[in-house]
Amino acid sequence: MTLPLLSRRALLLAAVAAPAACSSPPPRVYTLATVPGTATTGRPMAASVAVVEIPKYLDRPQIVRRSGTVELGLDEFERWGEPLANMAQRVLADDLAQRLPAGSIVTASRTLSGDEALTVEVTLGRLDPDPDGTIVLEAQWRVRRKTGGRPTTEAARITRRPAEDSTAAKVRAMSEAVAGLADQIARRAI
């Protein structure tokens, strides 16, 4: 039995359209952003954000959310534009460059030139939203000075409330939390 030409075309169009109708939406991709800040006073300096370590549960392309005390959630279609540790390191360096004395240079580098007056190392314990949406950044950070002396090690817990319950607003609040960490580091580094 042979199908008429019109029926074959309709069948072909249906076969081509079916996978398109079942396809997933394209992922939405996000990045942390530098937040403007006020420079501290003093001599310009060179500094480096040598490393930002993150917990393994955050080390994934998807944006992680807390669904409860012990439950994490993620959406396959809401992703980071680059690995979170690299992005946090780059943005923290940019935030610090705005907050250290005018003329300061801050790099995001794992290989240091040796000319930096300060080297910053950060371990993030958290950078994600609580179940109520509040962003929580918990960090320990260390500043090593080229002049020697004991490294300064401190801890921070910074919270920011997003303006709304969208992923974009939560990522903006995460950026503000990273900037808050840069504020603390800059004040104590001088």
N, C-alpha and C positions, 0 to 999 in steps of 0.2 A: 504494500500500500504506500502510495506516494502522497506527501503532504503538498497542498498547493503552495505556490511561491510566497504568497502573503502570510500563510501560517508558518512557513519556515523562517521568514524574517522576524515575525513576532516572537517565535520560540528563541531565535538567536539573540534578539534584544533582551528578552527575559533572562536568558542565561548570563549575559554580560552585566545586566543591571543588578541581579541578585547578590553577587559578592559585594558590590558597592553599597547596597542597602544594609548589609550586615557588617560593614567595616566599622572599626572603632573610631572615635573622634581623635583628631590629632592631639598630641600631648601639649599642655601649656608649660612653658619653660620659664623659670624665674632665676633672678640673680640678686645677691645682696648688693646694696648700693652705698656709696660713700655719703655720709651725712655731714653737712658743714659744721665747723666748730671754731672756737676761739683759740688763737695761739697764745701760749704762755710766754712770759718775758724771759729774756736771757740770750746767751750767745747761740747762734745757729750751731747745729750739730748734725752729724751723720749717725743714723741708727738703722738697724735691720730687724725685721720681724723674721727670725730664723726659722721658726716652726710654729704651726698651730696644729695640735693633735685633737682629734674628736673621738667620741666613743664609737665603737663598731656599729651600734644600732643606728647611728646617723650616717654612717659611711655607705651610702647607697644613692642612686640617682633620684629616687622618689623622695618627696618631702614627707617627713615623719610627723605624726600627731599623737598625742596621748589621748587614748579613749577612756582611760580610767587609771587607777593606781598602778596596775601591773600590765595593762594592755596598751599596745601601740597600734596605730592605724596608719595606713598610707593609701594614696590614690595613685594607681598606675599611670594616670594621665596628668599628674602635677609633678613636675620634675625640676631638678636643679640644672642650670646651664653648664656647670662644670663641677668637679668633685668639691664637696662642701669645705673640706679642710683647705684646699688651695684657694677657694673663693674667700673664705674667712681671713686667711693670711693676707691676701692681696688687699681686701677692703680695710682690714685693720691697719696695714701699712699706709694706705691712703688717708685714713682717718687720723692716724698719728702725725702724718706730714702736715696736716692742717692745725694740729694742736701743739706741736713742739714749736720753739721759737722761730719766728719768721726767717726764712732762708735755710731751714733744716731740710735735709734730704733723708728720706726713709725708703728703704728697699724691702721687697718681699723676696727673700732669697734663702735658700738652704745652703748655698755655698757663699760664704762670707769673704769679703775682700780683706778684712783685717783692719780697715781704716775706720770702722764704726766706733763712735764713742760709746754707744749703747747697743746691746743685743737683747732682744725680747724673745722669750719663749713662752708659749701659752698652751695650756691643756684645758680644753673645754670639757666640763662634766655634763653640760646640757646646753642646748640651743634649740628649743622646741616649745610648742604651746602646751600649757596645762589643759585639762579637759574643758575648763571655762574659757579658753582662748588666750589667756595671759601668756605672753612669751616669757620664758625663763632662760637666762644665760647664767650658768655657773662656771666659774673659771678659776684656775690657779695660774699665776703668771710670775715670771722671773725676769729681772733685769740684770744683765751682766755689764759691768763697766770696763772699758779698755784700761782705765787707770788702775784697775785691780780692786782690791777690797772684796768683801763678801757680797755675793749676789743678793739682791733684794727679792724676796719671795712673798707674794701676797695672794689673797683670795678675794673674789668678788661674786656677788649674787645680784644680778640686775634684772628687773622685771619691766616690761612695757605692755601696755594694753592696746591692742589694735583698734583703729577707729571703727571697724566693722568686722563682720565675720566672713571675710573673703580671704582666699589664699594670698592675693596681692597685698592686702592690708597686713596680714600676718608676716609676710616677708619684709614689708616696710618696717614693722615693729622689730623684727630680728635685726635689721640694719641699724635701727636706733639703739638696740641693746649693744651691738658691737661698737657703735660710736661711744656709748656710755663707758664701755671698757677702755676705749682709747683715751677718754677724758681722765679716768683714774690713773692709767699708766703714765700719761703725760704729766699730770700733777705731781706724781711721786718720782718721776725720772729726773726732774730738774734739781 
